[in-house]
């Protein structure tokens, strides 16, 4: 018995069980994994390292140097000229476009002179001294990634470092190769076990060793910026990966950490008038070892750059904390405010040190009305601390005055994602009665608690309806515009997300402002991932356990906390992603808890349950594993999935199982779907809905399309799966108990009542009778509660409606819509909807009588030879059947009035164009099992043990023909895989009834589909159907697709997944028609037999073409319309994309099936519902 025969017969449950325990370190596997981590550390040091350490190194290859002369991290500062400018700024939204116009700021965005060289050692000689720009330099726009501007190439990897592992050194003298070099010619998916190898014996002259960009620009500095001891700072919000800066030829500083600001005091190098700024950016540095996130490796100055000016004595930082204590009445809140002052006054300064200095804190409400104010008092004098940073050069260690005050606010409005109420906190510094410095930020009052296995916000448990989000623009890479940030935030709100994980690094500062304003909970994540140091699918703590790297680890976490701690939206700190859990993690977790005790920590590394995390946060754990972890937990920690439901291509099947779990009363409080946006890049060679992924730039190493796993396309148009996500996350649920006559409305909001919405209802019928509708008048339904009302009070008598049904089905639908426009959606936006099938009447069905004079038509055999039998009706219909060959028993063609409608089929089909999830699982993957069974080569053969074919006319002139077939592999007729019987009944009117019976052998794997496929005339591009829609849906992802009558075109049904695959399916179809778009007089009608339903997929592309093509613009259209009518279609899966993840109830693993279809050629403009009535009455 072969390996595949064994797993097909006995299943893979044992493999799945082992994978589950291994992946999430259950049932003692944690000790085994820990043992392998220690082996990894030992062998890496002894053998895998590419070179030995050297005593002298560059800053960018020295893990103990993370910066030179860089200022301490702090909350974003704006240097407002006074309270009026601050109020105007925040009242208008606090945008970065407004920031660039502030009085004491100068934006440095725009065109800079630029040249890219091979390595840091090859930079133009003293380019930073400001001589005339030589030939060969270009202009480049800032902010941008230079790879997206045509310099060097983007590289995409999941966890493989794009340079040999030899920390902290970077060297790329050699070429990459992989055992899977077939990717260039054979379509496949990323393997978690694929290994890229570095070959130093070969040299690729086109590969740059460490591409280094040199930038230069000039800016005018106002004269008053250099007078009276004022200080000027330059801020780089994001530079990838490390850089030096010079001002007027003077060395200013160095910084690394690609995702946090780098700020330098440039006062001593500035002069009034023209100033020359020069920057040298290295693509790789030792910090790159800490930035191995699943994303594109892109370089350059990709976030905003600006200057701001402060007086000699100025506000250097401030922080507030809010609590709603138990000990005081609930209508009060405590706000503690700390302010740090920098005193850079010189002895000759006009600001005498003995003069009176005042610092005041003022709070305004959302209408800009004064709420309260207080004077801050000097608390202590402290030395500036930049945690984890080694300041080696000339920067002086400044003392900072710490001022403090505590305010008790009456009747506070609390902040939450549902009601994101924001105050404005203003800090004013006065000297001799005159305001000399002013800072302000938004203030949200909320409190966080983790305990008793629950996460509570403002004392209320919440469910995280979250998504992971990479910063990504298809044209500009990591250079995200404000408009795109805002679009992402609004889309998340519109699709019922309430939380976002900043995966896997601190985002642009303005993104947090938007989350504060629009209402999203944020998991703010440190820019640390060392995934490439992995063994047996687990990242190891190799670097975390190396003491020399601790400063770099601490710097990245501490600077994030110091920057973002004033954002109410930030409710969890994350220590990074997939970096194991070592000594550095233990230390920084202790630091974070002591520095900010108001927020819990989340960190998945090391098994999601270590002492470094206050929340159990597995990634891609199955529902059963989540419940198991929750039951095992003895430290009162809740379970929140940091990643789940991998949205790679046509995915997110089985999501409803997670939401059943989340809605139950337990400690599993939601999670964050991976992820929001497909990370496809635009390319000049691409057309239409095509984007580049790994390998498309000749980049090595690469992980192909593994970056294409979003709920949105790169241009932010939606994948169909996001509709399912929105439905399952919707905050209002409906149910009707028809026996008791009660309607139950459940409000799943944690803080918001339902009176801000209209609740609409509508009753629809399967005969398309005009729907009746209205608005529900409900009592106020409080947050996290439900309302039960007798539905006859609010709705028409649904019983009488059901009794009047013409056919079989009637639905009642509910819609919860915004009464008024909000900041994130227009009036009428649907936040929740439900469709409920009403019970069928016990009365006999009264069906519309449709008469087509079928009795006047006659049917006869017009042609028969060895290969084909053809019959013809006087109605104009002609149909042929194959009597031999590989399509024995199938229809050869269907004509109506000499117009060919069906070119071939229906014929049995068991394959689909693989989706990404079908490739997951290595040897256990569905694709490998299908290929091993050679299902693609299955053909039909006459069953020689029977007569094979029988036909006759009955007394009503109906032609009956049956075929007994074997399904065998092409060229191997002795090895039967299935037994097939197809029985046709053709009525003189042209209606064709087809019944199918299939029995399969046990050695076959679960099948992709069991159904019939046919090719139709490419003229038939218009489609109508009655079933689920309007968006794509499959058996394990269809809850959001309501049953109705829909119309579309074949082109519109196609979903342009970046990596082509099976797409466009519609579930629970009752009937469909295919006709020309502009001519309804001919076509083909298909309906299910015996009140059953079917899955349809209609495409202009063959299965083979969708399987072959790697991009949408690679696809070549078929000469026909490809129609797939499935009795069963395997689910999509999506718990992850690297193991077989289709749930058991969505697999096709039965031993046999019986089903049927009805085909009717159309020869008039008859309505499809009338045809359905005719067929149903037959």
PATORPA-854829 format. One line per 8 residues: number of its first residue (from 0); their letters; for each residue x, y, z of C-alpha. Coordinates in steps of 0.1 Angstrom, whole numbers. Each point is the difference from the previous one (the first is absolute). Layout:
NUM) A) X,Y,Z  ...
//
This chain:
0) XXXXXXXX) 0,0,0  15,34,-10  3,29,23  -28,20,-18  -23,-30,-1  4,-4,37  -7,36,9  -30,0,-24
8) XXXXXXXX) -15,-30,16  9,7,37  0,38,-1  24,25,13  -15,6,34  31,-12,18  22,24,-20  -23,29,7
16) XXXXXXXX) 0,-9,37  38,-1,1  2,33,-20  -24,16,25  19,-11,30  34,9,-15  -11,34,-14  -15,12,33
24) XXXXXXXX) 23,-19,24  -27,-20,16  2,-33,20  37,2,8  13,10,-34  13,33,14  28,-19,18  10,-17,-33
32) XXXXXXXX) 0,33,-19  21,16,27  25,-28,-3  3,6,-38  4,37,6  31,-7,21  14,-23,-27  -6,28,-25
40) XXXXXXXX) 19,25,20  29,-23,4  3,-11,-36  -6,35,-14  30,13,19  22,-30,-9  -10,-6,-36  -26,21,-17
48) XXXXXXXX) 16,34,5  15,11,-33  30,18,14  18,8,32  -4,32,20  24,28,-6  12,24,27  -8,32,-19
56) XXXXXXXX) -33,6,-18  -21,27,-15  -29,16,19  -24,-19,-23  16,-33,9  2,5,37  -30,-10,21  11,21,30
64) XXXXXXXX) -3,32,-20  -36,8,-8  5,38,-3  24,29,3  -12,34,13  -36,-10,-4  -25,18,22  -21,-19,26
72) XXXXXXXX) -32,-15,-12  -31,20,10  -36,7,-8  -4,18,-34  8,37,5  -15,28,-22  16,32,14  -32,19,-2
80) XXXXXXXX) 3,38,1  -27,1,26  -33,-14,11  -19,14,-29  21,-18,-26  -2,-32,21  -38,2,2  -4,7,-37
88) XXXXXXXX) 23,-29,-8  -18,-26,20  -35,13,-8  8,-5,-37  11,-36,6  37,3,7  11,-11,-35  36,-1,-12
96) XXXXXXXX) -9,22,-29  -10,26,27  31,-7,20  22,10,-29  -16,35,2  6,6,37  19,32,9  30,-17,16
104) XXXXXXXX) 3,-29,-25  16,-5,-34  -9,-30,-22  30,-15,-17  -21,-23,-22  5,5,-38  28,-5,-25  35,-8,12
112) XXXXXXXX) 31,-7,-20  8,-37,1  25,-26,-11  0,-38,8  33,-17,3  10,-37,6  11,3,36  8,25,28
120) XXXXXXXX) 36,-1,-9  -7,13,-35  -19,32,9  12,32,-19  29,16,17  -12,25,26  -33,4,-18  -14,14,33
128) XXXXXXXX) 22,31,-1  -24,17,-24  20,4,-31  -18,2,-33  -19,-32,-8  21,-19,-26  -14,-17,-31  -17,-33,5
136) XXXXXXXX) -22,12,29  -38,-2,-4  -29,16,18  -21,-22,22  -32,8,19  0,-1,38  -17,-19,16  4,-31,-22
144) XXXXXXXX) 16,-34,-2  27,2,-26  -8,-35,-14  -35,13,-9  17,29,-18  20,-23,-23  32,-4,20  11,-36,10
152) XXXXXXXX) -27,-26,4  -26,-8,27  5,-33,18  -28,-19,16  6,-28,25  -22,-15,27  28,-9,25  32,-6,-20
160) XXXXXXXX) 25,27,4  12,14,-33  36,-3,12  20,-28,15  -5,-4,38  31,15,17  -12,25,25  8,29,2
168) XXXXXXXX) 17,0,-34  -16,5,-34  17,-15,-30  -15,-11,-33  29,-12,-21  -16,-30,-17  -33,-13,-14  -31,-16,14
176) XXXXXXXX) -14,-33,-10  -28,-23,12  -9,-36,-6  -33,13,-13  14,17,-30  -30,-12,-20  -20,30,12  10,18,-32
184) XXXXXXXX) -18,-25,-21  -24,-18,22  -27,17,21  2,-9,36  -5,16,34  24,10,27  13,-29,21  9,6,36
192) XXXXXXXX) 27,-26,-4  16,15,-32  36,10,6  20,25,-19  38,-6,-1  27,26,-3  28,-10,-25  32,21,5
200) XXXXXXXX) 17,-18,-29  -21,20,-25  -2,38,-5  -30,19,-14  14,33,-12  -34,15,-3  -7,-4,38  10,29,22
208) XXXXXXXX) 17,-10,32  -16,26,23  -17,26,-21  6,34,14  -20,31,-9  16,35,3  -25,29,3  6,37,0
216) XXXXXXXX) -23,31,1  1,36,11  -26,18,22  -4,36,11  0,5,37  -17,31,15  23,25,17  -19,-2,33
224) XXXXXXXX) 6,-38,2  37,7,7  -5,28,25  -5,2,38  13,-35,7  -30,-17,-17  5,-37,-10  -8,-16,-33
232) XXXXXXXX) -6,-37,-5  -2,-21,-31  -24,-30,1  1,-30,-23  -32,-19,6  13,-31,-18  32,-10,-17  8,-36,-11
240) XXXXXXXX) 23,-13,12  28,22,14  13,34,-8  25,28,7  -9,37,-2  22,31,-6  -10,36,2  21,25,-19
248) XXXXXXXX) 28,-26,-1  -1,-6,37  -6,-35,13  -33,0,19  -9,-36,9  -8,-35,-9  -31,-21,6  -16,-34,-7
256) XXXXXXXX) -34,-16,6  -20,4,-32  -34,6,16  6,27,26  9,37,-2  36,11,2  4,35,13  31,22,2
264) XXXXXXXX) 8,34,14  16,18,-30  1,35,17  38,2,1  4,-8,-37  -27,24,-13  3,35,-14  -27,24,-11
272) XXXXXXXX) -8,-3,-37  12,-29,-21  10,-33,17  11,-32,-15  -13,-33,13  16,-33,-11  -11,-36,9  17,-33,-6
280) XXXXXXXX) -24,-30,2  11,-36,1  -24,-27,-11  13,-25,24  14,3,35  2,-21,32  -35,12,8  -12,-19,-30
288) XXXXXXXX) 4,-32,20  -27,14,22  -23,9,-29  -8,-34,-16  -37,7,-3  -21,-17,-27  1,30,-24  19,16,-28
296) XXXXXXXX) 35,11,7  0,36,-11  23,29,7  4,37,2  -16,31,17  -35,-12,-1  -18,21,26  -2,37,6
304) XXXXXXXX) 30,22,7  -4,33,17  18,27,22  -15,16,30  12,28,22  -3,4,38  11,27,25  31,-7,21
312) XXXXXXXX) -24,-10,29  -26,-23,-15  -24,-29,4  20,-31,-9  -26,-26,8  -33,-5,18  -22,-30,10  -34,-4,15
320) XXXXXXXX) -17,-30,16  -36,-4,7  -19,-22,25  -36,-5,11  6,-12,35  -24,-21,21  6,22,30  -16,31,-14
328) XXXXXXXX) -34,4,-16  -3,-14,-35  -7,34,-14  35,12,6  34,-8,-15  36,6,11  25,14,-25  36,2,9
336) XXXXXXXX) 23,21,-22  38,0,-1  20,26,-20  37,0,-7  18,33,-6  33,3,-18  21,30,12  25,9,-26
344) XXXXXXXX) 4,37,11  35,15,-3  14,24,25  -5,29,-24  -36,-10,-8  -27,26,1  -20,-25,20  15,5,34
352) XXXXXXXX) 0,-30,22  -14,19,30  -32,10,-18  -34,-15,7  -9,-31,-21  -35,-14,0  -13,-32,-16  -37,-6,-3
360) XXXXXXXX) -21,-29,-11  -34,8,-16  -27,-25,-12  -26,8,-26  -30,-21,-10  -8,-10,-36  -18,33,-5  31,19,9
368) XXXXXXXX) -15,11,33  22,3,31  -5,-29,24  27,6,26  35,12,5  28,-4,25  35,12,6  28,-25,0
376) XXXXXXXX) 26,0,28  36,-10,-2  3,-35,12  37,-10,-6  30,6,-22  10,-31,-19  27,-9,-25  -12,-7,-35
384) XXXXXXXX) -2,-37,-8  0,-17,-34  -6,-36,9  23,-24,-18  18,28,-20  38,4,2  7,37,-4  37,1,-9
392) XXXXXXXX) 5,34,-15  -2,37,9  -36,2,11  -3,14,35  -20,-18,27  -28,25,9  -19,2,32  -37,0,-3
400) XXXXXXXX) -24,17,24  -30,-23,7  -33,19,7  -30,-18,13  -37,6,7  -31,-21,7  -35,11,-12  -33,-15,10
408) XXXXXXXX) -25,4,-28  -38,0,7  -24,-19,-22  26,-12,-25  -8,-14,-34  19,-32,-4  19,-11,-31  -7,-33,-18
416) XXXXXXXX) 1,-12,-36  -38,3,-1  -1,35,15  34,16,-5  -5,31,20  31,22,0  10,30,21  30,22,-8
424) XXXXXXXX) 28,3,25  20,32,-3  33,7,18  11,36,0  34,12,12  3,37,10  29,22,7  -6,33,18
432) XXXXXXXX) -37,-3,-8  5,-7,-37  -6,-34,-16  33,-11,-16  -9,-36,-8  -32,-20,-5  -7,-37,-6  -34,-18,-3
440) XXXXXXXX) -14,-34,-7  -33,-17,1  -10,-16,32  -22,-31,4  -12,-12,34  -1,-37,4  12,-27,23  13,-35,-7
448) XXXXXXXX) -1,-31,21  12,-36,-6  -11,-26,25  -24,-29,7  8,-12,-36  -15,32,-15  12,31,-17  -21,30,11
456) XXXXXXXX) -2,35,-13  -18,24,23  -10,-30,21  -17,-17,-29  13,-31,-18  5,5,-37  5,-22,-30  29,9,-23
464) XXXXXXXX) -14,2,-35  34,5,-13  22,-1,-30  38,2,-6  11,28,-22  33,6,-18  8,34,-13  -2,-5,-37
472) XXXXXXXX) -6,20,-31  2,-18,-34  17,29,-17  21,15,29  7,-30,21  3,10,37  -5,37,-8  -37,2,10
480) XXXXXXXX) -19,32,-6  -23,15,25  -29,-6,-24  8,-37,-1  3,-2,37  -34,16,4  -15,-23,-26  13,-31,19
488) XXXXXXXX) -14,13,32  -34,7,-15  -1,-34,-18  8,-18,33  -29,18,17  -24,-6,-29  8,-38,1  -7,-1,37
496) XXXXXXXX) 36,-3,12  6,16,34  37,-8,4  32,0,-20  34,-15,7  29,22,-12  16,-30,-17  29,-2,6
504) XXXXXXXX) 14,33,10  -10,35,11  -20,17,-27  1,36,-13  -8,23,30  -31,14,-17  -16,-34,-3  -4,0,37
512) XXXXXXXX) -17,34,-1  -25,-15,-24  -6,-30,22  -6,23,29  -24,21,-20  -20,-27,-18  1,-26,27  23,-30,-4
520) XXXXXXXX) 18,-20,27  37,-3,-8  25,-26,8  32,20,-3  29,-24,-10  37,4,5  21,-1,-32  16,-34,9
528) XXXXXXXX) -2,-32,-19  28,-26,-4  -21,-27,-17  29,-11,-22  17,-15,30  -24,-29,0  0,-37,5  -28,-25,-8
536) XXXXXXXX) -26,28,-6  8,19,32  19,32,2  29,-2,25  11,26,26  36,-1,-13  5,38,-1  -22,6,30
544) XXXXXXXX) 23,-22,21  31,18,-12  7,27,26  17,23,-25  -34,4,-18  -20,10,31  5,37,-6  -14,-2,-35
552) XXXXXXXX) -30,-20,13  -7,25,28  5,30,-22  -26,-11,-25  -26,-7,27  6,29,23  1,26,-28  -34,-13,-13
560) XXXXXXXX) -15,3,34  14,35,5  -14,11,-34  -35,-15,2  -10,-1,36  -23,31,-3  -23,-18,-24  -32,-13,15
568) XXXXXXXX) -4,-24,-29  32,-18,10  -12,-25,26  26,-28,-3  37,0,-5  16,-28,-20  36,-10,4  3,-9,-37
576) XXXXXXXX) -7,-30,-21  15,-35,-4  33,5,17  -1,-29,25  -1,10,36  34,6,16  17,20,27  -4,33,-18
584) XXXXXXXX) -37,-5,-3  -2,-7,37  19,32,9  -20,23,-23  -33,-15,12  11,10,35  10,34,-12  -33,6,-18
592) XXXXXXXX) -21,-11,30  19,24,23  1,29,-25  -37,-2,-10  -22,-20,23  -32,11,-17  3,-23,-29  4,-38,-3
600) XXXXXXXX) 27,-17,-21  -7,-24,-28  27,-22,-15  -4,-33,-19  36,-11,-1  10,-31,19  -35,-15,-1  -24,29,8
608) XXXXXXXX) -2,-9,37  34,12,14  5,24,29  7,27,-25  -37,3,-10  -30,10,20  -23,-14,-27  1,-35,-15
616) XXXXXXXX) 4,9,-36  5,-30,-23  2,4,-38  -22,-22,-22  -10,-23,28  -31,-20,-8  -31,7,21  5,-32,20
624) XXXXXXXX) 35,11,8  -11,34,12  -25,-15,23  26,-25,13  24,29,7  -27,19,18  -8,-30,22  36,-7,8
632) XXXXXXXX) 7,37,10  4,5,37  12,36,0  -33,16,-9  11,10,-35  -25,2,-29  6,-15,-34  3,24,-30
640) XXXXXXXX) 13,-14,-33  27,24,-13  -5,-15,-34  -27,-23,-14  -19,-8,-32  27,4,-26  -15,21,-28  23,-13,-28
648) XXXXXXXX) -19,2,-33  -34,-18,0  0,-7,37  -16,6,34  -21,-31,0  -12,-13,33  2,35,16  -35,-5,15
656) XXXXXXXX) 14,-27,23  22,26,17  -28,24,4  -23,-26,16  28,-4,25  6,38,5  -37,7,5  -2,-27,28
664) XXXXXXXX) 6,10,36  36,-10,4  34,15,1  8,-2,-37  -5,37,-9  4,1,-37  31,6,-21  17,17,-29
672) XXXXXXXX) -5,-14,-35  31,-2,-22  -1,24,-17  -16,31,-14  18,7,-33  16,-20,-27  36,11,-2  1,1,-38
680) XXXXXXXX) 22,26,-17  -8,18,-32  22,-7,-30  3,17,-34  -3,-34,-16  -33,-8,18  -35,8,-13  -34,0,15
688) XXXXXXXX) -4,-16,34  35,-14,1  27,7,25  35,-13,6  10,-23,28  32,-17,11  22,-11,-29  -16,23,-25
696) XXXXXXXX) 31,23,1  25,-28,-2  4,4,38  17,-28,18  -7,-14,24  -38,4,-2  -32,-16,13  -21,6,-31
704) XXXXXXXX) -36,9,7  0,-5,37  -3,38,4  -34,-2,-18  -22,-7,30  -23,29,6  -37,6,3  5,30,-24
712) XXXXXXXX) 18,2,-33  30,23,-1  -22,28,-14  -23,-6,30  -29,-15,-20  -15,-28,20  5,-38,-2  -34,-18,3
720) XXXXXXXX) 11,-15,33  -1,34,17  -38,-1,-3  0,-32,20  23,16,26  -23,30,3  -31,-22,4  15,-22,27
728) XXXXXXXX) 14,31,19  -33,19,-2  -11,15,33  -37,-8,-3  -16,-35,-3  -35,-10,-8  -20,-31,5  -37,-9,-4
736) XXXXXXXX) -18,-27,20  -29,-7,-23  -17,-23,25  -1,26,28  -3,29,-23  30,18,15  27,21,-17  33,3,19
744) XXXXXXXX) 24,28,-7  35,-4,16  22,31,5  36,-12,0  14,35,4  19,4,32  -8,37,6  -25,12,-26
752) XXXXXXXX) -38,-1,-1  -19,-8,-31  -20,32,-2  26,16,-23  -11,-25,-27  -31,-7,-21  -10,-37,-1  -17,-8,-33
760) XXXXXXXX) -18,-32,-9  -10,-15,-33  -19,-32,-10  11,-16,-33  -15,-28,-20  15,-26,-23  -25,9,-27  14,36,1
768) XXXXXXXX) -33,14,10  5,36,11  16,0,35  -17,17,29  20,20,24  0,24,30  19,14,29  1,-17,35
776) XXXXXXXX) -9,23,29  20,-14,29  5,10,36  35,12,7  22,-31,-1  29,5,24  36,-12,-7  6,-37,4
784) XXXXXXXX) -37,-8,5  -29,-14,-20  -36,10,-7  -28,-25,-6  -32,12,-15  -30,-17,-16  6,4,-36  -36,3,-9
792) XXXXXXXX) 1,34,18  26,13,-24  -3,-21,-32  -29,-11,-22  -16,-34,7  29,-21,-13  -22,-31,2  -24,12,-26
800) XXXXXXXX) 29,10,-22  15,-35,2  -34,-15,-9  -1,21,-32  33,-12,-13  0,-10,-37  30,-23,3  19,-12,31
808) XXXXXXXX) 19,27,17  -4,34,17  26,20,19  -2,28,25  31,24,-1  11,25,26  24,29,-6  16,22,26
816) XXXXXXXX) 10,33,-16  15,33,12  -27,26,6  24,28,-7  34,3,-16  30,-8,21  36,9,-4  7,-34,-16
824) XXXXXXXX) -32,-8,-20  -29,18,-16  -36,0,12  -16,-34,-8  32,-20,2  -9,-36,10  18,-12,31  -20,-32,4
832) XXXXXXXX) -24,-21,-20  -17,-33,3  -20,-23,-22  -23,-25,16  -19,-28,-19  -36,-1,11  -16,-33,7  -19,-16,-29
840) XXXXXXXX) -37,-1,-1  -18,-33,6  -24,9,-28  5,-15,-34  21,23,-22  -19,21,-25  23,5,-29  -3,23,-29
848) XXXXXXXX) -11,-19,-30  23,5,-30  -10,-17,-33  25,-3,-28  -21,-23,-22  25,-27,4  -25,-26,-13  3,13,-35
856) XXXXXXXX) 38,-8,-2  14,-34,-12  33,-16,6  20,-23,-23  34,-15,-6  15,18,-29  35,-14,0  19,-30,15
864) XXXXXXXX) 34,-15,-7  27,-17,21  10,33,18  -31,22,2  -38,-4,4  -20,32,-8  -36,7,7  -21,30,-11
872) XXXXXXXX) -32,16,11  -24,19,-22  4,28,25  34,6,-16  21,-17,26  27,-25,-11  22,-19,25  27,-26,-6
880) XXXXXXXX) 15,-27,23  35,-16,-1  -2,-37,-5  37,-6,3  33,16,9  11,17,32  -33,19,3  -22,-31,-3
888) XXXXXXXX) -35,8,12  3,38,-1  -18,25,-21  20,10,-30  -19,31,-10  -34,18,5  -14,22,-27  -32,21,-1
896) XXXXXXXX) -12,13,-33  35,-7,-15  17,21,27  26,-20,20  -6,5,37  19,-29,16  32,-10,-17  9,-29,23
904) XXXXXXXX) -13,-16,31  -13,-2,27  27,-24,9  13,-11,35  26,22,16  19,-5,32  28,27,-2  3,37,6
912) XXXXXXXX) 28,24,-8  19,-2,33  -5,29,24  30,9,22  -13,-20,29  -1,-32,-21  38,1,-2  5,1,37
920) XXXXXXXX) 12,-30,19  31,-12,-20  -6,-37,-8  -34,2,17  -13,28,-21  -31,-5,-20  18,10,-32  27,-27,5
928) XXXXXXXX) -27,-26,9  -20,9,-31  31,-1,-22  10,-33,14  -34,-14,-8  3,15,-35  -36,13,2  8,25,-28
936) XXXXXXXX) 4,-30,-23  -34,-16,9  -21,-9,-31  -32,-20,-7  -1,-35,-14  -29,-23,-8  -7,-25,27  6,-33,-18
944) XXXXXXXX) -17,-20,27  -33,14,-11  -16,10,-32  15,35,5  -28,19,-17  -37,-4,-3  -26,23,-16  -37,1,-9
952) XXXXXXXX) -30,22,-5  -29,-3,25  -37,4,-8  2,38,6  27,4,-26  26,5,26  35,-13,-9  17,-19,28
960) XXXXXXXX) 37,-9,-3  23,-14,27  38,-6,1  20,-23,23  35,13,2  33,-5,17  22,29,10  36,-9,-6
968) XXXXXXXX) 34,16,-5  8,8,-35  19,-30,-15  -8,-23,30  -36,-13,-6  7,-30,22  1,21,32  -35,12,7
976) XXXXXXXX) -1,30,23  -38,6,-1  -32,-15,-13  -23,24,-17  -36,-2,-13  -15,29,-20  -37,-1,-9  -16,25,-23
984) XXXXXXXX) -36,7,-7  -6,24,-29  -35,14,-4  -14,10,-34  -1,37,13  38,-1,3  3,-5,38  29,-23,9
992) XXXXXXXX) 0,-18,33  33,-15,12  5,-23,30  35,-10,11  11,-27,23  37,-4,10  18,-25,21  37,5,7
1000) XXXXXXXX) 28,-23,13  13,6,35  36,7,-11  -9,34,-15  7,32,21  -27,25,9  -12,16,-33  0,36,-9
1008) XXXXXXXX) -34,-2,-15  -27,-26,-11  -20,15,-28  -4,5,-37  18,24,-23  -10,12,-35  13,25,-25  -25,24,-16
1016) XXXXXXXX) 1,25,-28  22,30,9  -30,21,-11  -18,-9,32  16,26,22  -31,11,20  -10,-19,30  -29,-1,24
1024) XXXXXXXX) -3,-23,30  -22,-6,30  23,-9,29  26,15,23  17,31,-10  7,26,-11  36,-6,10  21,-32,-4
1032) XXXXXXXX) -8,-27,26  8,-36,7  -12,-27,24  21,12,29  -3,37,-8  -35,9,-9  -18,13,31  2,36,-13
1040) XXXXXXXX) -13,-9,-35  -38,3,0  -24,-19,-22  -15,21,-27  -3,5,-37  32,15,-15  13,10,-34  35,5,-11
1048) XXXXXXXX) 24,-8,-29  25,-28,-2  28,26,1  -14,16,32  -2,-34,17  38,-4,-4  19,9,32  34,12,-11
1056) XXXXXXXX) 21,-16,28  36,11,-5  10,-37,-1  -26,-15,-23  -21,-28,14  -35,-14,3  -23,30,4  -35,15,-5
1064) XXXXXXXX) -20,-28,15  -36,5,12  -16,-24,25  -35,-14,5  -11,8,-36  -36,-9,-10  2,9,-36  22,20,-24
1072) XXXXXXXX) -3,13,-36  28,8,-25  -10,23,-29  17,26,-21  2,33,19  -21,20,-26  -21,-28,-14  -23,-19,24
1080) XXXXXXXX) -16,-22,-27  23,-30,3  22,-16,26  0,-29,24  -19,-4,33  13,-24,28  -18,-9,32  6,-26,27
1088) XXXXXXXX) -20,-33,2  -22,-10,29  1,32,19  37,-3,5  25,29,-4  33,2,-19  32,21,0  8,18,-32
1096) XXXXXXXX) 31,15,-14  0,16,-35  31,14,-16  17,10,-32  31,-19,11  5,-38,2  11,-18,31  33,-8,-17
1104) XXXXXXXX) 6,37,-8  -8,12,35  24,-27,13  28,10,-25  0,38,3  20,18,27  -17,34,-5  -32,13,-13
1112) XXXXXXXX) 16,15,-31  14,-34,-8  -35,-15,-4  -12,-9,-35  -37,-1,-5  -17,-32,-12  -19,-2,-32  -30,-10,20
1120) XXXXXXXX) -18,8,32  11,-25,26  -30,-10,22  4,-21,32  -31,-14,17  11,-17,32  -21,-23,22  28,6,26
1128) XXXXXXXX) 30,23,1  27,-4,26  3,29,24  28,26,-2  16,-4,34  21,27,13  8,-6,36  35,2,-15
1136) XXXXXXXX) 14,-5,-35  29,-24,8  -20,-30,13  -31,-18,-12  -25,24,16  -34,-8,-15  -23,-11,28  -15,-35,-1
1144) XXXXXXXX) -35,11,-7  12,19,-31  20,-30,-15  -13,-23,-27  9,-34,13  -31,-21,-4  0,-33,-19  -28,10,-25
1152) XXXXXXXX) -24,26,-11  -33,4,-19  -11,33,-15  -17,14,-30  -4,31,-22  -26,13,-25  12,17,-32  -24,20,-21
1160) XXXXXXXX) 10,18,-33  -15,35,-1  -16,11,-33  -20,30,11  1,29,25  -18,-21,26  8,10,36  22,-24,19
1168) XXXXXXXX) -25,-3,28  -26,-12,-25  25,-25,-13  6,-12,36  -37,-3,5  -3,-20,-32  29,-23,9  -12,-4,36
1176) XX) -34,-10,-12  14,-26,-22
//
